[in-house]
Amino acid sequence: MGTSPWRKSSRSGGQSGQCVEARTHAGRYEVRDSKLAEGSPILAMSADDWRGFLATATR
């Protein structure tokens, strides 16, 4: 499985919004801070963890 492009959260508030970005990479899901971009630490998780993260974040 390849790497998908980073996608900014729809809740970032437009072009200048500072939020999070997510992508898939090597079968895992990754999240980073959009304002730090390439300098951001990356949180990597499994598909099950990703689903749990989304369920909690969208409550």
N, C-alpha and C positions, 0 to 999 in steps of 0.2 A: 504494500500500500504506500502511495506517495504522500507528498506533503501538499495540502491545500493552502490557498492564500489566507492571510489573516483577514477576519471579518469583524468589523467594529459592531458593538451592540447597537441595536436600533434605539436604545434609550440613552444614547450618548448626547443627544441634544444638538444635532446638526454637525456641520463641518468643524466647528471649533470645540465641540463637546469632548470632554475628557472622561473616559470610561474604561472599558475592557475590550479586548479583542480575543477571538478564539479561532482555532483551526484544528484540523486533524493532521497527525504526523505519525507515521509508522504504526498505524493501528491504535493510536491513543489520541486523546483530546488534550489540547493545550490552551491555556489562558494566560494573557499577559496584560500589563497596564499600558493603555494606549498612549498616555502622555510620555512614557519612557521609551516606547517603541523597541528598537533593537537593543537598548540598554536595560530592558526590563527583565527581571527574573521570570521564568516560565514555570507555571504550575501544570504538571502533566498528570493525567488520570485515565483510568480505564473507562470503557463505555458505561458500565454499571455505575461507577462513581460520577460520571458526567450526568447521567439521568438523575441521580440523587441531588447533585449540585443544582441542576435546573429546577427540579421540583421545589427545592428550598428557596432558591433565589426568586422564583415567580409567585410566591405566596403573597 
